[in-house]
């Protein structure tokens, strides 16, 4: 067994690998960029080596620097985590040439599966069903039009290299084919340095199901069941679960057998995932194989009680699998939610800044797990993926797991940056999720421009909590108050005794709580149901957030509330002629100059943050009166970029 392993990654996955290495008694080494000098992974590891500046190309994609650090540290093996160099066959080969062990599959398997066209051919040869489409990269638009005619619309343009949703376009009509093709080629070249694209039939209302496999170097290969990954936004997974509520036993047997056949065909070893698209009549088609650890691997770990990182390490050390297929036991249901640093109300744009408050829910062995790469006081930078952490729950069945995940999200309190926690809570609390009636298109259709939490139709939870908080803060045992929400008044009487409060209003409520003034979470039992509310003071107002809802509350004496409601609302200033940055980032390009005429919707500039480019457009017609930024400038949230006259 290895004595020391270097982790060629960062953030939560680096921290997660360190935990397993520590348990196995293996020394941990991390590499870090200048932006991650004070990161949690650096603090956790036994050794840490600076490998370059903040941009990934100068650090986490810098193979020579990583290999040099491995040699300096005396590490015998390198675990790549996921992303960055994890599916880079050249890096895996370079690790081997340096006399080190790559904790992952052979370079040959990575190369074969990394090319989607080659992977598709191999899958077909292995008897795995494939989506109708081309087996060769497209030459030009004329060829694309001929192929499109034979396949039929809708269809998907896909990049032959890479993944993560890059270089993908859904084309529903012939008129959009050329535009979609050019866009996919440009994105593929920018992301992977490879502009090859191909066409496939687009499967409507599809489910995205993946099979986790483990294979050793002795010819043994098993599966660890499936994961449901259909909840995606812009082809990026948001929530995953195991097992899938959509998969039948017969479908599971067919898909797992196909995954194992493909793994054996490419002489695979290590952990890997074979991904499938499944239509509504449960026909399945090969999508791709990820030759690495997946972000969503904890759901499989929870239902099998196996540590996939440990299994990867043991396989790479030459050990045979410690279990046969019949030894794998599945129990309960696990769900994972990805916590992102993004502002859902601004179209899910990245959010950057310091974590002024970071209070994750308490972990419970086998029940609730938080895989995080940060602590309070850490900074979310603009250089890398916006994922902060993952919240994973495991319960006896899906219904209980859904409630557990919702409670965990309500307990997850992060301030200083915007996160997608409210969005996730609303999603988990939705009929789509509870009834499992979603597919890969659901999120893009339901939330095309973003998400902002709203006041529920019956805001009794917020009304009751606001009144009880007021009584506790004032040290009263009884009070007659009016709660205002969106200029609607809710008069009531509150009576308290010990930790029990009666709220007498149009709808009576009994609240049991031990909340103390100043606490960020109001935890209580409302008429017998547990509820956790996140509290944000806003002057004399309190913003209350729970289960994906939010309400801005104010508690007043009855006669004061009557007068308050007659006061005129302050009108918001018209900012439509000021072009503002919707996020912190880097100005990649400015498309206009002072004096240029401009139309509403016309691009003004492009900002890059967290590997994403966002085009900033004018809201009104006019003339560019002033430009405040130039290419290469860093900009902050709401910073003025231009003025339209």
C-alpha positions as CSV (number, residue, x, y, z in Angstrom):
1,X,0.0,0.0,0.0
2,X,1.1,3.6,-0.7
3,X,2.7,5.6,2.1
4,X,2.0,9.0,0.6
5,X,-0.5,10.2,-2.0
6,X,-0.6,13.6,-3.8
7,X,-4.0,15.1,-4.6
8,X,-4.0,17.0,-7.9
9,X,-7.1,19.0,-7.1
10,X,-8.7,21.5,-4.8
11,X,-11.9,22.4,-2.8
12,X,-14.3,19.9,-1.4
13,X,-13.0,16.9,-3.4
14,X,-9.4,17.4,-2.1
15,X,-10.8,17.6,1.4
16,X,-12.9,14.5,0.9
17,X,-9.9,12.5,-0.4
18,X,-7.7,13.6,2.5
19,X,-10.3,12.2,4.9
20,X,-10.1,8.7,3.3
21,X,-6.3,8.9,3.2
22,X,-6.1,9.8,6.9
23,X,-8.4,6.8,7.8
24,X,-6.2,4.5,5.7
25,X,-3.0,5.8,7.4
26,X,-1.7,7.2,4.1
27,X,0.1,10.6,4.1
28,X,-1.7,13.4,2.2
29,X,-0.1,16.0,-0.1
30,X,-2.0,18.8,-1.8
31,X,-1.0,21.2,-4.5
32,X,-2.4,24.7,-4.5
33,X,-2.6,27.9,-6.6
34,X,-1.8,31.4,-5.2
35,X,-5.6,31.9,-4.8
36,X,-5.9,28.8,-2.6
37,X,-3.0,29.5,-0.2
38,X,-5.3,29.6,2.8
39,X,-7.8,27.0,1.7
40,X,-9.2,24.3,3.9
41,X,-7.5,21.6,1.8
42,X,-4.1,23.2,2.5
43,X,-4.9,23.4,6.2
44,X,-6.0,19.7,6.3
45,X,-3.2,18.1,4.3
46,X,0.1,17.0,5.9
47,X,2.1,18.8,3.1
48,X,1.2,21.4,0.6
49,X,3.0,22.8,-2.5
50,X,2.4,26.0,-4.4
51,X,2.3,25.2,-8.1
52,X,1.3,28.4,-9.8
53,X,-0.9,31.5,-10.1
54,X,-4.7,31.5,-9.7
55,X,-5.7,30.7,-13.3
56,X,-6.1,26.9,-13.6
57,X,-3.9,26.8,-16.7
58,X,-1.0,28.0,-14.6
59,X,-1.8,25.7,-11.6
60,X,-4.2,22.9,-11.5
61,X,-3.8,22.2,-15.2
62,X,0.0,22.6,-15.0
63,X,1.2,19.0,-15.3
64,X,4.9,19.6,-15.0
65,X,4.4,21.6,-11.8
66,X,2.2,18.9,-10.3
67,X,4.7,16.2,-11.1
68,X,7.5,18.2,-9.7
69,X,5.6,18.6,-6.4
70,X,4.9,14.9,-6.3
71,X,8.6,14.1,-6.7
72,X,9.6,16.7,-4.1
73,X,7.1,15.3,-1.6
74,X,8.1,11.7,-2.1
75,X,4.5,10.8,-3.0
76,X,4.1,7.4,-4.7
77,X,0.8,8.1,-6.3
78,X,-1.5,10.9,-7.6
79,X,-5.2,11.1,-7.2
80,X,-6.7,13.6,-9.7
81,X,-10.2,14.0,-8.1
82,X,-12.6,15.2,-10.8
83,X,-12.3,18.0,-13.3
84,X,-9.0,19.5,-14.2
85,X,-6.6,16.7,-15.2
86,X,-8.8,13.7,-14.0
87,X,-9.7,12.6,-17.6
88,X,-6.5,13.7,-19.3
89,X,-4.8,10.6,-20.8
90,X,-1.6,12.5,-21.4
91,X,-1.4,13.4,-17.7
92,X,-2.1,9.8,-16.7
93,X,0.7,8.6,-19.0
94,X,3.1,11.3,-17.7
95,X,2.5,10.2,-14.1
96,X,3.3,6.6,-15.1
97,X,6.5,7.7,-16.9
98,X,7.7,9.5,-13.8
99,X,7.5,6.1,-11.9
100,X,4.4,7.2,-10.0
101,X,0.9,5.6,-9.9
102,X,-2.1,7.3,-11.3
103,X,-5.1,6.6,-9.1
104,X,-7.6,6.0,-11.9
105,X,-8.0,4.0,-15.0
106,X,-5.2,3.3,-17.6
107,X,-4.4,6.1,-20.0
108,X,-5.6,4.0,-22.9
109,X,-9.1,3.6,-21.4
110,X,-9.2,7.4,-20.6
111,X,-8.3,8.2,-24.2
112,X,-10.8,5.8,-25.7
113,X,-13.7,7.0,-23.6
114,X,-12.7,10.6,-23.7
115,X,-13.5,10.8,-27.4
116,X,-17.2,10.5,-27.6
117,X,-17.2,9.2,-31.2
118,X,-14.7,6.5,-30.4
119,X,-16.6,5.7,-27.2
120,X,-19.8,5.4,-29.2
121,X,-18.2,2.9,-31.6
122,X,-16.8,0.8,-28.8
123,X,-20.2,0.8,-27.0
124,X,-22.0,-0.4,-30.1
125,X,-19.4,-3.1,-30.6
126,X,-20.0,-4.2,-27.0
127,X,-23.7,-4.5,-27.7
128,X,-24.7,-1.4,-25.8
129,X,-27.6,0.6,-27.3
130,X,-26.6,3.9,-28.8
131,X,-28.5,7.0,-29.8
132,X,-29.1,7.3,-33.6
133,X,-26.6,9.8,-35.1
134,X,-23.2,10.2,-36.8
135,X,-20.1,8.2,-36.0
136,X,-17.8,10.7,-37.6
137,X,-17.2,14.4,-37.0
138,X,-19.1,16.8,-39.3
139,X,-17.3,18.3,-42.2
140,X,-19.4,21.3,-42.9
141,X,-23.0,22.7,-42.9
142,X,-24.0,20.8,-46.0
143,X,-23.1,17.5,-44.5
144,X,-24.8,18.5,-41.2
145,X,-28.0,19.3,-43.2
146,X,-28.0,15.9,-44.9
147,X,-27.4,14.1,-41.6
148,X,-30.2,16.2,-39.9
149,X,-32.6,15.3,-42.7
150,X,-31.9,11.5,-42.2
151,X,-32.1,11.7,-38.3
152,X,-34.9,14.2,-38.1
153,X,-35.5,17.0,-35.6
154,X,-35.1,17.7,-32.7
155,X,-31.4,16.8,-32.6
156,X,-28.3,17.5,-30.5
157,X,-25.0,18.9,-31.6
158,X,-22.2,17.5,-29.4
159,X,-18.5,18.1,-29.0
160,X,-16.5,15.0,-29.6
161,X,-14.1,15.9,-26.8
162,X,-14.7,17.0,-23.2
163,X,-17.9,17.1,-21.3
164,X,-19.7,19.1,-18.6
165,X,-22.3,20.4,-21.0
166,X,-19.7,22.4,-23.1
167,X,-20.1,22.3,-26.9
168,X,-23.7,21.1,-26.8
169,X,-26.8,22.6,-28.5
170,X,-30.4,21.3,-28.9
171,X,-31.6,22.1,-32.5
172,X,-35.4,21.9,-33.0
173,X,-35.7,23.4,-36.4
174,X,-33.6,23.4,-39.6
175,X,-33.4,27.2,-39.6
176,X,-31.3,27.1,-36.3
177,X,-28.9,24.3,-37.4
178,X,-26.1,26.5,-38.8
179,X,-26.2,28.9,-35.8
180,X,-26.2,26.0,-33.4
181,X,-23.4,24.2,-35.2
182,X,-21.2,27.3,-35.2
183,X,-21.9,28.0,-31.5
184,X,-21.0,24.4,-30.5
185,X,-17.8,24.4,-32.5
186,X,-16.7,27.7,-31.0
187,X,-17.4,26.5,-27.5
188,X,-15.7,23.2,-28.0
189,X,-12.6,24.8,-29.4
190,X,-12.5,27.3,-26.5
191,X,-13.1,24.6,-23.8
192,X,-11.2,21.6,-25.1
193,X,-9.0,22.9,-28.0
194,X,-10.9,20.5,-30.2
195,X,-13.7,21.8,-32.5
196,X,-14.9,18.4,-33.7
197,X,-18.7,18.0,-33.3
198,X,-21.3,15.4,-34.3
199,X,-25.1,15.0,-34.4
200,X,-27.4,12.8,-32.5
201,X,-31.2,12.4,-32.2
202,X,-32.4,14.4,-29.2
203,X,-34.4,12.3,-26.9
204,X,-37.4,14.3,-25.6
205,X,-38.4,14.0,-21.9
206,X,-35.4,11.9,-21.2
207,X,-34.0,10.7,-17.9
208,X,-30.3,10.8,-17.2
209,X,-29.3,7.6,-15.4
210,X,-25.7,6.5,-14.7
211,X,-24.2,3.2,-13.5
212,X,-21.3,3.2,-11.1
213,X,-18.8,0.4,-11.7
214,X,-15.6,-0.8,-10.0
215,X,-13.0,-2.8,-11.9
216,X,-9.6,-4.1,-10.8
217,X,-6.5,-5.1,-12.7
218,X,-7.2,-8.8,-12.3
219,X,-10.2,-8.8,-14.6
220,X,-12.9,-8.4,-12.0
221,X,-15.7,-5.9,-12.6
222,X,-18.9,-5.2,-10.6
223,X,-21.6,-2.5,-10.5
224,X,-22.8,-0.5,-7.5
225,X,-26.2,0.3,-8.8
226,X,-27.5,3.5,-10.6
227,X,-27.8,7.1,-9.9
228,X,-30.6,9.4,-11.0
229,X,-29.1,12.6,-12.5
230,X,-31.9,14.1,-14.5
231,X,-32.3,17.3,-12.6
232,X,-29.9,19.5,-14.6
233,X,-29.6,23.2,-15.4
234,X,-27.8,24.0,-18.7
235,X,-26.6,20.3,-18.8
236,X,-25.1,20.7,-15.3
237,X,-26.4,18.3,-12.6
238,X,-28.0,19.9,-9.6
239,X,-29.5,17.1,-7.5
240,X,-28.7,13.4,-7.8
241,X,-30.1,10.3,-6.0
242,X,-29.6,6.6,-5.6
243,X,-31.5,4.5,-6.5
244,X,-33.5,6.1,-9.3
245,X,-37.2,6.3,-8.6
246,X,-37.7,5.8,-12.4
247,X,-35.7,2.6,-12.9
248,X,-37.4,-0.8,-12.7
249,X,-35.6,-4.0,-11.7
250,X,-35.6,-5.2,-15.3
251,X,-34.2,-1.9,-16.6
252,X,-31.6,-1.9,-13.9
253,X,-30.4,-5.4,-14.8
254,X,-30.1,-4.5,-18.5
255,X,-28.2,-1.2,-17.9
256,X,-25.8,-2.6,-15.3
257,X,-25.0,-5.5,-17.6
258,X,-24.3,-3.1,-20.5
259,X,-22.1,-1.0,-18.3
260,X,-20.0,-3.9,-17.3
261,X,-19.7,-5.2,-20.9
262,X,-18.4,-1.8,-22.0
263,X,-15.9,-1.6,-19.0
264,X,-14.5,-5.0,-19.9
265,X,-14.3,-4.1,-23.6
266,X,-11.9,-1.2,-22.8
267,X,-10.0,-3.2,-20.1
268,X,-11.1,-0.7,-17.5
269,X,-9.8,-0.6,-14.0
270,X,-10.7,1.8,-11.1
271,X,-14.0,3.5,-10.4
272,X,-15.9,4.7,-13.4
273,X,-19.4,5.7,-14.5
274,X,-21.3,4.7,-17.6
275,X,-24.0,7.3,-18.4
276,X,-27.3,6.6,-20.2
277,X,-30.2,8.5,-21.6
278,X,-33.5,6.8,-21.0
279,X,-36.7,7.7,-22.8
280,X,-40.2,7.7,-21.2
281,X,-40.9,4.1,-22.4
282,X,-37.6,3.0,-20.7
283,X,-35.5,2.4,-23.7
284,X,-31.9,3.3,-22.8
285,X,-29.0,4.6,-24.9
286,X,-25.3,5.0,-24.2
287,X,-24.3,8.7,-23.5
288,X,-20.7,8.6,-22.4
289,X,-18.3,7.0,-19.8
290,X,-16.7,9.2,-17.2
291,X,-13.3,7.7,-16.4
292,X,-13.0,9.2,-12.9
293,X,-14.7,9.7,-9.6
294,X,-18.1,11.5,-10.0
295,X,-19.2,14.6,-8.0
296,X,-22.3,12.6,-7.0
297,X,-20.4,9.5,-5.8
298,X,-21.5,10.0,-2.1
299,X,-25.0,8.8,-2.9
300,X,-23.6,5.5,-4.0
301,X,-21.4,5.4,-0.9
302,X,-24.4,6.0,1.4
303,X,-26.5,3.2,-0.1
304,X,-23.7,0.6,-0.3
305,X,-21.6,1.6,2.8
306,X,-18.5,1.6,0.6
307,X,-15.8,4.2,0.3
308,X,-15.1,4.7,-3.5
309,X,-11.9,6.7,-2.9
310,X,-10.5,3.8,-0.8
311,X,-11.5,1.3,-3.4
312,X,-9.7,3.4,-6.1
313,X,-6.6,3.6,-4.0
314,X,-6.6,-0.2,-3.4
315,X,-7.2,-1.0,-7.0
316,X,-4.3,1.3,-8.1
317,X,-2.1,-0.4,-5.5
318,X,-2.7,-3.7,-7.4
319,X,-5.2,-5.2,-5.0
320,X,-8.1,-7.3,-6.3
321,X,-11.6,-6.2,-5.6
322,X,-12.6,-7.0,-2.0
323,X,-16.1,-8.0,-3.0
324,X,-18.0,-9.9,-5.6
325,X,-21.3,-8.7,-7.1
326,X,-23.3,-10.9,-4.7
327,X,-21.5,-9.2,-1.8
328,X,-22.8,-5.7,-2.7
329,X,-25.7,-4.8,-0.4
330,X,-28.0,-1.8,-1.1
331,X,-29.9,-0.1,1.6
332,X,-32.3,2.9,1.7
333,X,-32.3,6.0,-0.4
334,X,-29.7,8.7,-0.7
335,X,-30.0,12.2,-2.3
336,X,-27.3,14.8,-2.9
337,X,-27.8,18.5,-3.5
338,X,-25.0,20.7,-4.9
339,X,-24.5,23.9,-3.0
340,X,-23.3,26.6,-5.5
341,X,-22.0,30.1,-5.0
342,X,-24.5,31.6,-7.4
343,X,-27.3,34.2,-7.4
344,X,-30.4,32.4,-8.4
345,X,-32.3,35.7,-8.7
346,X,-29.9,37.0,-11.3
347,X,-30.1,34.0,-13.6
348,X,-27.8,31.8,-11.5
349,X,-24.8,34.1,-12.1
350,X,-21.7,33.3,-10.0
351,X,-21.4,35.0,-6.6
352,X,-17.9,35.9,-5.3
353,X,-16.8,37.1,-1.9
354,X,-16.0,36.2,1.7
355,X,-18.1,33.7,3.7
356,X,-18.9,36.0,6.6
357,X,-21.1,33.2,8.1
358,X,-20.8,29.5,7.4
359,X,-23.1,27.2,9.4
360,X,-23.6,23.8,7.8
361,X,-26.1,21.3,9.2
362,X,-24.7,18.9,11.8
363,X,-23.5,15.7,10.2
364,X,-25.0,12.4,11.5
365,X,-23.2,9.1,10.7
366,X,-24.9,7.3,7.9
367,X,-27.7,9.9,7.8
368,X,-26.5,13.3,6.9
369,X,-23.2,14.2,5.3
370,X,-21.6,17.5,4.2
371,X,-18.7,17.3,1.8
372,X,-17.3,20.9,2.0
373,X,-14.1,22.7,0.9
374,X,-14.6,25.8,3.0
375,X,-15.0,27.1,6.5
376,X,-16.2,30.5,7.8
377,X,-14.0,33.3,6.8
378,X,-12.8,31.6,3.5
379,X,-13.2,33.4,0.2
380,X,-15.0,32.2,-2.9
381,X,-12.8,33.4,-5.8
382,X,-13.7,34.0,-9.5
383,X,-11.2,31.4,-10.8
384,X,-12.8,28.0,-10.4
385,X,-16.1,26.1,-10.4
386,X,-18.7,27.8,-8.1
387,X,-19.6,24.6,-6.2
388,X,-19.0,25.2,-2.4
389,X,-20.1,21.8,-1.0
390,X,-22.5,18.9,-1.3
391,X,-25.3,18.0,1.1
392,X,-26.1,14.3,1.2
393,X,-28.8,12.6,3.1
394,X,-29.6,8.9,3.5
395,X,-32.9,7.4,4.9
396,X,-34.9,4.2,4.7
397,X,-36.9,5.4,1.7
398,X,-37.2,8.3,-0.7
399,X,-40.1,10.0,1.0
400,X,-38.2,10.3,4.3
401,X,-35.0,11.2,2.4
402,X,-36.8,14.1,0.7
403,X,-37.9,15.5,4.1
404,X,-34.4,15.1,5.5
405,X,-32.8,16.9,2.6
406,X,-35.3,19.8,2.9
407,X,-34.6,20.1,6.6
408,X,-30.8,20.0,5.9
409,X,-31.1,22.8,3.4
410,X,-33.1,24.9,5.8
411,X,-30.3,24.4,8.4
412,X,-27.6,25.3,5.9
413,X,-26.8,29.0,6.7
414,X,-24.3,30.8,4.5
415,X,-23.9,34.6,4.3
416,X,-21.5,37.0,2.7
417,X,-22.2,35.6,-0.8
418,X,-25.3,34.4,-2.6
419,X,-26.0,30.7,-2.8
420,X,-28.6,28.4,-4.5
421,X,-29.9,27.0,-1.2
422,X,-33.3,28.7,-1.5
423,X,-33.6,27.4,-5.0
424,X,-32.7,23.9,-4.0
425,X,-35.2,24.0,-1.1
426,X,-37.9,25.1,-3.4
427,X,-37.0,22.4,-5.9
428,X,-37.0,19.7,-3.3
429,X,-40.3,21.0,-1.9
430,X,-41.9,21.0,-5.4
431,X,-44.5,18.5,-6.7
432,X,-42.1,17.7,-9.6
433,X,-39.5,16.4,-7.2
434,X,-41.7,14.8,-4.6
435,X,-43.5,12.8,-7.3
436,X,-40.4,12.3,-9.4
437,X,-42.1,13.6,-12.6
438,X,-39.0,15.5,-13.8
439,X,-36.7,15.0,-16.7
440,X,-33.5,16.6,-18.1
441,X,-35.4,19.6,-19.5
442,X,-37.5,20.3,-16.4
443,X,-35.2,22.9,-14.7
444,X,-34.5,24.9,-17.9
445,X,-38.2,25.0,-18.7
446,X,-39.4,25.9,-15.2
447,X,-36.6,28.4,-14.4
448,X,-35.5,29.9,-17.7
449,X,-34.3,33.2,-16.2
450,X,-33.6,32.2,-12.6
451,X,-35.5,31.9,-9.3
452,X,-36.5,34.2,-6.5
453,X,-38.2,32.8,-3.4
454,X,-41.8,34.1,-2.9
455,X,-44.2,34.4,-0.1
456,X,-46.5,31.3,0.2
457,X,-50.2,31.7,-0.5
458,X,-50.8,31.1,3.2
459,X,-47.9,32.8,5.1
460,X,-49.0,31.5,8.6
461,X,-45.5,30.1,9.2
462,X,-43.8,33.5,8.7
463,X,-46.6,35.4,10.5
464,X,-46.4,33.1,13.6
465,X,-42.6,33.0,13.7
466,X,-42.3,36.8,13.4
467,X,-44.8,37.4,16.2
468,X,-43.1,34.9,18.5
469,X,-39.7,36.3,17.8
470,X,-41.0,39.8,18.7
471,X,-42.4,38.5,22.0
472,X,-39.1,36.8,22.9
473,X,-37.0,39.8,21.9
474,X,-39.2,42.1,24.0
475,X,-39.3,39.7,27.0
476,X,-43.1,39.6,27.0
477,X,-45.4,36.8,28.0
478,X,-48.4,38.3,26.0
479,X,-48.8,40.9,23.3
480,X,-51.3,42.1,20.7
481,X,-49.4,42.8,17.5
482,X,-49.9,43.1,13.7
483,X,-47.4,41.4,11.3
484,X,-47.0,43.1,7.9
485,X,-45.9,41.1,4.9
486,X,-46.1,42.8,1.4
487,X,-48.3,45.5,2.9
488,X,-50.8,43.0,4.1
489,X,-51.7,43.0,7.8
490,X,-52.1,40.0,10.0
491,X,-53.4,41.1,13.5
492,X,-53.0,38.6,16.3
493,X,-52.5,37.9,20.0
494,X,-49.5,36.0,21.3
495,X,-49.4,34.2,24.6
496,X,-46.2,32.5,25.9
497,X,-45.5,30.2,28.7
498,X,-42.0,28.6,28.9
499,X,-41.1,27.5,25.4
500,X,-44.7,27.2,24.2
501,X,-46.5,30.0,22.4
502,X,-50.1,30.4,21.3
503,X,-50.7,32.6,18.3
504,X,-54.4,33.5,18.1
505,X,-55.3,34.9,14.7
506,X,-57.6,34.1,11.8
507,X,-55.7,30.7,11.9
508,X,-54.6,29.6,15.4
509,X,-51.1,28.2,15.8
510,X,-49.1,26.6,18.6
511,X,-45.3,27.1,18.3
512,X,-42.8,25.4,20.5
513,X,-39.3,26.8,20.3
514,X,-36.2,27.5,22.4
515,X,-35.0,30.3,20.1
516,X,-33.0,33.1,21.6
517,X,-32.7,36.6,20.3
518,X,-29.8,36.9,17.9
519,X,-29.8,33.3,16.7
520,X,-29.7,32.9,12.9
521,X,-32.0,29.9,12.8
522,X,-35.5,29.9,14.3
523,X,-36.2,26.2,15.0
524,X,-39.7,25.3,16.1
525,X,-42.5,22.9,16.1
526,X,-45.6,24.5,14.4
527,X,-48.8,22.7,15.2
528,X,-46.8,19.5,15.5
529,X,-44.6,20.0,12.4
530,X,-40.9,20.8,12.7
531,X,-39.8,23.9,10.8
532,X,-36.5,25.7,10.6
533,X,-36.5,29.3,9.4
534,X,-33.4,31.3,8.4
535,X,-33.4,34.8,9.8
536,X,-31.9,37.9,8.2
537,X,-32.4,41.3,10.0
538,X,-33.0,44.2,7.6
539,X,-33.2,47.2,9.9
540,X,-36.7,47.1,11.4
541,X,-37.7,44.3,9.0
542,X,-36.8,40.6,9.2
543,X,-36.4,38.4,6.2
544,X,-37.5,34.9,6.9
545,X,-36.6,32.0,4.6
546,X,-37.7,28.3,4.7
547,X,-38.6,25.5,2.4
548,X,-37.8,27.7,-0.6
549,X,-40.1,30.5,0.5
550,X,-39.2,33.9,1.8
551,X,-41.1,36.7,3.5
552,X,-40.1,40.2,4.6
553,X,-41.8,40.8,7.9
554,X,-42.4,43.7,10.2
555,X,-44.1,43.5,13.6
556,X,-46.0,46.6,14.8
557,X,-48.7,47.6,17.3
558,X,-52.1,47.5,15.7
559,X,-52.7,51.3,15.5
560,X,-49.2,51.9,14.2
561,X,-49.7,49.3,11.5
562,X,-52.9,51.0,10.3
563,X,-51.0,54.3,9.9
564,X,-48.0,52.6,8.3
565,X,-50.2,51.1,5.5
566,X,-51.4,54.6,4.5
567,X,-47.8,55.8,3.9
568,X,-46.8,56.1,0.3
569,X,-44.2,53.6,-1.1
570,X,-40.8,55.0,-2.1
571,X,-40.4,54.7,-5.8
572,X,-37.3,52.9,-7.0
573,X,-34.8,55.0,-9.1
574,X,-34.8,54.2,-12.9
575,X,-31.5,52.4,-13.5
576,X,-32.3,51.1,-16.9
577,X,-29.8,53.6,-18.6
578,X,-27.0,52.5,-16.3
579,X,-25.3,49.2,-17.5
580,X,-24.3,47.4,-14.3
581,X,-22.2,44.3,-13.7
582,X,-24.5,41.5,-12.5
583,X,-21.5,39.8,-10.7
584,X,-17.9,40.1,-9.7
585,X,-15.6,39.1,-12.5
586,X,-13.2,40.1,-15.3
587,X,-14.1,42.1,-18.4
588,X,-13.3,39.9,-21.3
589,X,-14.5,42.3,-24.1
590,X,-16.2,45.6,-24.5
591,X,-18.3,45.7,-27.7
592,X,-19.2,49.4,-27.9
593,X,-17.5,52.8,-27.6
594,X,-18.7,56.2,-26.5
595,X,-21.0,57.8,-29.1
596,X,-22.2,54.5,-30.5
597,X,-26.0,54.1,-31.0
598,X,-27.4,51.1,-29.2
599,X,-30.6,49.1,-29.1
600,X,-32.2,47.2,-26.2
601,X,-30.8,43.7,-26.1
602,X,-27.6,44.6,-27.9
603,X,-24.3,43.3,-26.2
604,X,-22.3,45.9,-24.3
605,X,-19.6,43.7,-22.7
606,X,-18.7,40.2,-21.7
607,X,-17.7,39.3,-18.1
608,X,-16.0,36.1,-17.1
609,X,-16.2,34.4,-13.7
610,X,-15.9,30.8,-12.5
611,X,-15.2,29.4,-16.0
612,X,-18.4,31.1,-17.3
613,X,-18.7,34.0,-19.8
614,X,-21.7,36.2,-19.5
615,X,-22.8,38.8,-22.1
616,X,-24.1,42.0,-20.6
617,X,-26.8,43.7,-22.7
618,X,-28.4,47.1,-22.9
619,X,-31.9,47.4,-21.4
620,X,-33.0,50.4,-23.5
621,X,-32.4,52.1,-26.8
622,X,-30.1,55.2,-26.9
623,X,-26.5,56.3,-27.4
624,X,-23.5,55.2,-25.3
625,X,-22.7,58.3,-23.3
626,X,-20.0,57.0,-21.1
627,X,-17.9,53.8,-20.7
628,X,-16.4,53.2,-17.3
629,X,-14.5,49.9,-17.9
630,X,-12.1,48.4,-20.4
631,X,-10.9,44.9,-21.4
632,X,-9.0,43.2,-18.6
633,X,-10.6,45.2,-15.8
634,X,-12.0,43.5,-12.7
635,X,-15.5,44.5,-11.8
636,X,-17.7,44.1,-8.7
637,X,-21.3,43.3,-8.3
638,X,-23.5,46.2,-9.5
639,X,-20.5,48.2,-10.6
640,X,-21.4,50.8,-13.3
641,X,-19.9,49.7,-16.7
642,X,-21.6,52.2,-19.1
643,X,-24.2,54.9,-19.3
644,X,-26.8,55.1,-22.1
645,X,-28.0,58.6,-23.0
